[in-house]
Amino acid sequence: MTRWWSRAVFYQVYPRSFADSDGDGVGDLDGVTAHLDHLVRLGVNAIWLNPVMVSPMADHGYDVADPRDVDPLFGGIDALDRLVDAAHARGIRVTMDLVPNHTSSAHPWFVEALADPRRRDRYIFRTGRDGKPPNNWVSVFGGPAWTHVGDDEWYLHLFDPGQPDLNWDNPEVFEDLEKTLRFWLDRGIDGFRIDVAHGMAKPPDLPDMTVTDTALLRNSDDDPRFDNAEVHEIHRFIRGVLDDYPDSVAVGEVWVHGNEQFAKYLRPDELHLGFNFRLVQAEFDATEIHEAIDNAMAAATLAGATPTWTLSNHDVVREVTRYGGGARGLARARAMALVMLALPGAVFIYNGEELGLPNVDLPDAVLQDPVWERSGHTERGRDGCRVPLPWSGEAPPFGFSATADTWLPMPADWAALTVERQLADAASTLTFYRRALELRSSRGEFGGDGIEWLDQSTYRLPGGLVCALNAGDEPVPLPAGTVLLASGPLADGMLGPDTAVWVV
C-alpha cells in the first residue's frame, strides 16, 4: 500500500514568520489559515508547523511549558482547530513539531522539581563534582550543559538552561508523551516532526566527552549526548501509538554519523521518515551533490524506507546565501530545487524557499536566537533565515503584518520578492516552483523508487525523466529529449552553468 507521505511535498511553516493576523508583529495560526490558498496554488500536500504549544519562548517554542495547548501568541487552540479544518478542506494534511527531549523550565513538572528535591526524577539531576558540574558536557547552544540549582545538584540541558532534559528512564515521561500524542491525533493532526530524534536517551553513567569543542563535534562520531541505543525504545513506543492512527506519520530530525546508524531509526517499527541532511550540507559541487544523493538513497534502502529530501529549514542558512548569494546564489538554488524535486520520496520546502529568499544579515541589537548569547556573541545564530515572509506592497512589512515593527526586521529591498510581485512574473522563482510541483505531481515520468546515474551530475528515474545539473563553469550539451522545465535560460542546445533541467 502506498502511504500518502511517501511522495508528499511538505511545506514547513515557521509560524512566527509566515503571516500575522492580529497586528502584533508576530505571525500566528490564523495568518497561516488566511494564506492557505498560496499553498494550494504552490501544490503542496502537507504542512509541518514549527512549535505552537504554550511556551515562554526562550527558544521560540522549542521550550514547551504545556504540550497539550496552543500558546496565545499564536491564537490559542481554537486557531489551530480552524487551521486544521481549513487545511483538510483543501486536501492539505497538518503535522506538528513534537519536542520529547526536554520541556521548558516553566513546565509544572520542573517547577515542582525545583521546589521539592524528591520530585526531580522526571529530569536529569546529578550531584556536582567539587562544586563543578557532574561532567564536562557542553550545550549545543554553547557553554556548559548543566545549571546549578542552589543545593548540591545540577540539572542537564543539552540546549538552553530554559530547556531541561527529560529522564526517559521514568515511566511517567512515557505516559505523558502518550497523552500528548493522542491529544493532537484525536484533534485531527496528521503526524509529527520529532525534534532531536537522536536525543532523549542518555547513557546511565553520563561519561565525560572526549571532544567538547562545538565546531569539532559536528564531525565527531564520539558524542555520548546523542544516538544512544536506548533511544530506539522511545521511537518504538511512539510508533506503537501512531499505529492506532493508520494515516499518521512520524518524521525524525536525525543527526547521526553513518548510514547504518541512520537506518536504525527507519526500521519498520520506528520512524516513517527521517531527515538525512547530507544534501543540506553539500557544497554546490557535482561530486558532493552526487555523493549526498547516493548516501541518502543508500541509508533509506538499508531500512527499506522512503528517502526524505530538503535543502533548508529554520536552523540553517538559506540556500540562496549558502550557494554564494546574489543572482548566482539564486540560480544555483533554483537548479538544486529541480535536482531535489525529481528525486523519489518525500520532499520538505521551507517557507520562503519558493520565493528565493536569501538569509538576512541582521543588526546585533535585534538578534533573538539563544545561540547568540550562549556563545558569547561568537555565533550569530539562526535568526537570519527566520525573517518574516513578504506578501505584497513596496515597503516593509510587505503585507506580513499591520505593523512595521515585526519581530525581526524585514529588508526594504525585498519588494521584488513578494508573493504578489512574483505571481505576476512568469520568470519568477515562485512561478518556477509552482510549475515544478505541478509537473512532479501530474507526470508519469516521475514514477519509480530508484535512480540511475547517467554521468556524475545526470540521473534518470524509472519513469523516464532525466534530471541534469551543470555545476561547472562552462555550458554542456543538453540531454536528448524534450525539455519539461529548466531552472534558467537555455540556448543553442546547451545547459549553462548553475542550471538544471528536466528532460523526457
N, C-alpha and C positions, 0 to 999 in steps of 0.2 A: 504494500500500500504506500502510495506517495503522500508524504505529510506536507501540509501547507507551507511549512517553513523551509522545506528542502530546496526550494528555488525562490524564496521570497526576497524582496527588496525591503529591508528595514530602514526606516528614516529615524535617526537619532535626534530627539528634541531635547535641547538644553533649556528647560522651561524659563529660567530667568532671562534668557536672551532671545526667545522666539517672538513673542508678541505680548504687549502689556494692555490689558483691557480696562484697568481701573485708574490709570494715570499716575501711579506711584513710582514709575521709572523702572520697575522690575516686572519681567514677564510672568505670566500666570496661565492657569489651565483654560480659563475662558478665552484667553488670547489664542491658545492653540486651537480651540474649537472654532473660533471665528475664521481661522485660516486653513481649515481642513481642505477646502476646495483647491488650495495651492498644491496640497499633497496628492489629491485626486488627479489633478492635471499633470503632476510630475510622474505619476504612475507607480507609487509605492504600495506595498501590500500590508505593511505593519509599521507601528510607531514603537520606538523604545524611548520611554521617558526617563530622564535622569531624576534623582530622588526628589519626591514632593512630600514625603512624610514630615510630621512635626519635628522641628529641629531648631536649635539655637543658631544654626548656620555658621559654625566655626569652620567647617569645610564645605560650605554651600550645599548642605543637605546630606552629606555622607556621614554626618554625626546625628543619628536618629534618636530622638527622645521618646517618640511614640510610634512604633512601626505599624500601627493599625488605625492611623488617622492622617489626614492631609493638613499641612501647615496653612494657616490663614493667609500667609503671604501669597500662596498660590490659589487661593479662593476657597479652601476648605473641601471637605469630602463631596459635597453636592456638586462642586465644579468638576471633580473627577468623574462623577456619575454622568454629568452632562456630556463630557468629552467622550467617554466610552460609548454612550448611546449614539452620539452623532457619528463617531468613527465607524462603529459597527453598521450603522445605516448606510454608510458609503463603502462598505466592504473592506474596511481597514481594521486590522487587529491592533490591540494595545498591550504592550508589555511594559513592565516597570523595573526599576532598579531595586535589587534586594541587597542589603548590607549585613551579612551574617557574621563578619569577622569581629565587629565591635559595635558598641552603642555610643550614644552621646553621654558625656559626664552628667548631663541633666536628666538622663533616664531615671525613673524611680528606683530601679534596682541599684544603680550606682550611688544615688543619694543615700539610700539605705545602707549601702556598704561603707560609706564614709562615716556615717553616724554610728554604726554598730559593727565592730570588727568580726562578730560572729556571723555576719551575713555577707561575707566577702567571697564566698566560694563560687559565685556566678562569674567572677572575673579572675584575673591572674594577679594576685597579690603575693609578694615574697618579702622576706626579711632582707635588709641590706647587708653589705659586706663592709664592716668597719666604717660605717657612715656613708658608704658609696652604694651605687645601685647593685642589685643582685647579680647582674652580669654586664657584659660590655656591649650589649645590643644597641644599635643605633636606629633612630626613627627614619622612615622613608622620607619624611619631610625635613630631616636634619636634626642634629642634636641627639641626646640620649633617648632611648625608648622607654625610660622609666621616670615616673614622677613620685616624689616623696609625699606622704600624706600626713606627716606630723608626728606619728608614733614611730615604731621601728620598721614600718612596712612601706613598700613602694608598689605601684601598680604599673602594669605593662601597657604600652600604647605604641603599636608599630607605626602609627601616623601621628596625629596631633594629640596633645595631652587631653583635649576635649573628646577623644575617641578611645576610651579604654577597651582593651581586647577582652572578648568573652572567653570563658573557660568551658570548652566543649567536652570536658570530662564530667560535667554536671548535667544530669538528665533533664533538669528544669530548662536548660537552654534549648535542648531538642524540642521539648514540649511547647515552649513559647514560639519557636520557629514554626512548628506545625500550625499553631493558631494563626500566625501571621499569613502563612501561605494560603490556608483555607479561607481566611477572611477576604483576601483580594480575589482569589479564584472564584469564590462564590459570588463576588460582586461583579464578575464579568471580565476581569483581567485575563489576558490570554497567555501569560507567562512572565518570566523574569530574566533579566540580565543580572548575573550574580557577581557582585563586586569582590575583588580579591579572592577569586575562586580557588586559588592555590594556597590560601592562607588558612585561617581558622585553627587547624590542629598545630599544637606546639609540642616539641619533644619534652618528655616529663622532667628531665634533669636540666633543661634550659642551659645547654653548654655555651661557653663563650664563642664568639665569632672569631674566625681566623683572619677575616678581612672586615674592616669597619669603615673604609673609605667609600662613600656612597657612589662615587664615579666608578670605582673599580668593581663594586658589587654588581653593576649592570651586566658585567661579563663573567661573573663568578657562578659556578655551579655548586659552591660550598657555602650555603647560606641556611643556617638552622632555623631561621624565622619562617621559611616558606617551604611548600612542597613536601611536607612530611606525610608518611604513608597513611596515617590515621585520617587525613582529610577526605579520603575516598569513602570512608564510612558515613561521613556527613553528606556527601553527594548522593550516596545510595539512599540515605534517608529522605533527602529532598525529592529524589526521583520517585520513591515509593509513594509520596503524597501526590506528586504531579500525575502519576499513572492513574489516579482516581479521576483525573480530568483529561481525557484522552487527546484533546486538541491543544493542550498547553505545551509550552516549550521552555526549556532552561538553557540559557546561553551563558557560558562562563568566561570571565576575564582571567585568562590563564597565562601567566608569565613564567615559563619554565624552560630549562635547557634540555634539548634533545627530543627527537620525535617520539622515542619510546615513552618518556615521561609524559609528554603531551597527550599521547594516545590513551594513556590510562584514564584520563578524565572523560574520555568519549566512549568508554565501554558501554555495552547495551543497557546497563542498569545505573548509569551515571548521567552526565550532561548529554543533551541532544546536540548542542552545538558548542564549539569553543573557539574563542578568538585566537588565531595564530597571527602574531604581529610582525612576522618576517617581512611582509610586503610594506608595512609602515616604516620599518627600519631600513629598507633598501635604498641606496642612492639611485639617482636616475642614471643607471648604468645597465646595459643589456645583460651582462653576466650576473650582476646582483639580482636583477629582476627575475631572470630565468631561474636562478637558484632558489629564490624566495618562493616562487610558484611551485617548483618541484618539491621543496621542503614541506610546504603546507599540504599539497596533494598527498605526499607520502605519509605524513602524520595522520591525516584523516583515513587513508586507506588502511593503515595498521589497525585501526579500530573499526573499520567498516562503517565509518561515519561520513557525514556531509561536510565538505570544506566550507569555511566561513571566511569572507574577504572584506577588508576595509582599508581605506587609505588615510583616515583621520578620525579623531574623536576629541572629546573635551579635555584630554590630557596631553595632547601632542601638538606641535607646531603645524599649522595648516599647510597642506601640500603645496599650494602656490608659492608660499615663502620657503618651504623646505627644499623645493626644486630650483631655487635661485631667485625668486621674486620677479616682479615686473611682468612684461609681456612674455619673456621666456619661461618664467615660472608658471604662468597661466597656461601657456601652450603645452608644457610638459604635464601639468595637472590634467588637462583635457585628454592628452594622449594616454595617461595612466588610467583615466576613467574608462576608456574603451578596453584597455587591457584587462581591467578588473571585471567590468560588466559582462564580458563574454565568457568568463570562467564558470565552470559548473559549480553549483552550490548556492549558499545564501550570501547576500551582499548587504553591507551596512553603509549608509550615507549619512554623514554628519551635517546637521543643519548649517546652511550657508555654503556647503561644498558645491551645491548645484548653482550657486551664484558666482563661483570663482573667487570667494572672499580670501584675502591674504590675512596673515597674522597682523596684529596692530602693535606697534611699539608705543606702549602706554607710558605716561609720566610716572615716576616713582610714587608720587603722592596719592595716586588713585589705585595702586595695586592692592588686591584683597586676598589673593591666594595665600594660605598659611605657609606655603613653601618660602615666600619672600622673607617673612620674619624669622621662621625657624632656621633658615640657612644663614642668618646674619647678613641679609641683603646681598648674598653672593649668587643666588639663583632667583631669577625673576618670576618663576612660577608659570602658571598656565592661563593667566587672565587674557593674554594676547589672542588666544583662539576662542575666547568666550564672549567677545564683544557682541552686543545685540544686532539682530538682522535688520537690514534696510529694506523697507517695503515700498515706499513711494515718496515723492517730493524731491526737492532740490537741496535740502539742508537737514542736518540732524534735528529731531530724532528720526527722520525718514519714515514716518508712519508707524514706527515701533511703539510709540507711546504718545500721550498727550503732553508730556513734559520733556523738555530738552535735557533735564537733569537725570539722565539714565544711569543705572547702577554702575556701568562702565561707560566712559565717553565714546561716542561714535565719530569716526573721522569725517571731516567735511568733504573729502574727495571721494566718498562712496556714492555720490549722486548718480554716477554712471552704472553702479552695480545694483540698484534697487530692482525688486521684482517687477515693478511697474515698467521701468525702462527696458528691462531685458525681455519682457513679454512682447514688446513691440519691435524687437530686433531679431530678425531671422538668423543672424550670425552670433547671437549672444550665447553665453555659457548655459543659461537656463534653457533656452530653446534646444541647444545641443543635448543636454541631459534628458529633456523630455522625449526627444526623438530616439535617443539611445535606449531608454527604458521601454518605449513603445515597441521598438524592434525586438528587444530581448524577450518581451512577453508574447509577441504575436508571430514570430517566425520559427518554423520548424528546424531551421538550420542551427539553432542554439541548443538543440537537444543532445542528450548523452551525458555520461558521467565522467569521462576521461578527456585528456587532450593528447595530441600528437605533435611533437615539435618538428617543424619542417626545417628550421635553422635556429640560430641562437636566440632570435627575437621574433619568430613567427610560429604560431601554433594553429592547429586545426581541430575543430570539435567533431565528434562522431556524426553530428547532423550535417556537417559540410561547411560550416562557417570557418573562414580563415581570418585570424587577427594578426596583423603585422605592426611592429613598432620600429621606428627609426630613432634610436637613442644616440646616434652618431652625429657627426658634423657635416656630412655630405649627403645629397639625395641618393636614394637607392631605388631600383625598379619596383613598381607595384606588383603584387602577386597577380596572377592571371585570374580573370573573372570579372564579375560586376560589382562595383563599389556600392555598398549599402550606406556607409557613413564614414566620414573621415573627421579627425579632430581638428584639422586645419586645412588650408588650401592645398590642392593637388595641381600639378602642372606637368604636361608632356609625359604622362605615364610614369611619373616619378613620385616617390614618397619623400617629402622633405624632412630635414632634421626636426627633432622634438615633436613628431607627429605619429599618430597611429591610424589604422584603417581597418574596417570590416569589409571583407570581400566574400561573395558566394559564387 
